[in-house]
Amino acid sequence: MLITRVITALLLLCVLLPALFWLTPVLWRVAICGVLVIAAWEWARMARLPGNWVWPYALATGAMCAFLLLGDVTYSVDGAAVSIGARAATDAVRAAYGIALVFWLLVVPALFATGARPGRAWGALAGWCVLLPFAAAVADVRDLGPWLLISVMALVWIADIAAYFAGRAFGHRKLAPSISPGKTWAGAVGGVVAVAVYALANWYYGNPLLAGEPLWRALVFVGALLAGVSIIGDLFESAMKRAAGMKDSSHLLPGHGGVMDRIDSLTSTLPITALFLIWGGKL
């Protein structure tokens, strides 16, 4: 099992890294739309949509993603610059980030607190709140530089790894036993602390994500907020799978599950990161 996970991870890196550094902005956005169709297919199954609605939902999500990501791209047609719905697409992306902020910081915690179980229609709508802002953020953050996107991904990985070891060493009180029995409060705190240290290092060495921000903002916003929402994203996908009676979102990635199993924490973290960049005048 471990060997399978390692081999799959290496193959994913062999695809991700060349695409991240070598694809043009337009091709990168096209690739994101393709991946999002697969993620939406998995989400439709987790939302328990009827079988004949799964692919239409996935394709409709891909179409909306294409509008958000490609609508503001300028194309050359017979020597003339043409943009399809540029202003509308840009406004829609900003609105998507705002929806993501409300969704992850208010709606999802309220669901956890009340123990509400999403119905099919709500689950389908939630999928758009999860996937579309994520896709837009992957495109926008990468536009500022591949290394910046990698640094945000690394933030999530560090939070996960630190939470695992802190939970094993000090974890007694469960964070959300009915959703993910393995997660503990000690693990969550360990993840936040590790990310705070990571944010401090990035701030000190001049990462564009934190450049010009006072130290306390780096620690509070990047350390606590992003680490916290990464946990929320992970838990929400786990809740959706548990409600659907699924262990993994799919079996597309041997040893890892599905696409959603790999991006669950990023779906919440990246849109908040994009908002942080917008507030900092970098997007």
Disulfide bonds with the S-S distance in Angstrom:
none
